[in-house]
Amino acid sequence: MDTKDRYAPAPGEPATYLAVLLQETGQGCDKAFTEFYRRTSRRVFGAVRRVVVDNGLSEEVTQEVFILVWQDASKYNPALGSPTAWLLTIAHRKAVDKVRSHQRSTSRDARWATASWARPYDEVATSFLDRMEVLQLMDSLAALSPLQREAIVLAYFGPLTYREVADKLSEPLPTIKSRIRDGLKQLREQLEPA
C-alpha cells in the first residue's frame, strides 16, 4: 500500500482517522505525526493565537504543543474524547501557561526596574551595601560588549520582550537571545562571589 494512500482518511471518519494517526505517532511513526501535524497545526495555532495574541509567542506555544503531542501521543485515550478535543485542550493549557508566565516575568521585571532604576541614584538604596551592589552591577554592565549591554538593558530594564528587542534592534530573535544569554552568563560570573 502506498504511504500516501495509507494516510488518506476514510470518508466521513476524520476523528477516527486522527485517532489512528495519534496511535501510530505514539508508536514512533514520524510519517503519521507529520500527517497529524499537517491536518491540525492551523487549528492549533488559531486556538493558541486567540489566547496568547502575540504572533511569535503563539508560534512558540504551537511548537511546544506538537512536541508534547509527539512525546505523549501514546497516552491519548479515545474513550475520553476526540483527538481534536485532546489536542485543543493541550493547546489551550499551554497558551494559558505561556500568558501567565509572561505576565509574571514582566511584572517581576517591572517591579525590579521600578525599585532599582526608576528613581535617582540617591534614592536607589538606603544602605551602603545596596549602593555597592548597584555600583557593582553597573560596572559589570559596563564590562559587557555594547551589543550585549543594549539587549540586556532593553529586555530586563525596559518593558520589551526578547522578540520586541529583536524588532527594535532589527536583528534575528536567535541573535538577540544569544547576546542576552552570553551577557547574563558574563554578568553572573562577575557578580558571584569568588
Secondary structure, 3 states (H helix, E strand, C coil): CCHHHHCCCCCCCHHHHHHHHHHHHHCCCHHHHHHHHHHHHHHHHHHHHHHHCCHHHHHHHHHHHHHHHHHHHHHCCHHHCCHHHHHHHHHHHHHHHHHHHHHHHHHHHHHHHHHHCCCCHHHHCCCHHHHHHHHHHHHHHHHCCHHHHHHHHHHHCCCCCHHHHHHHHCCCHHHHHHHHHHHHHHHHHHHCCC
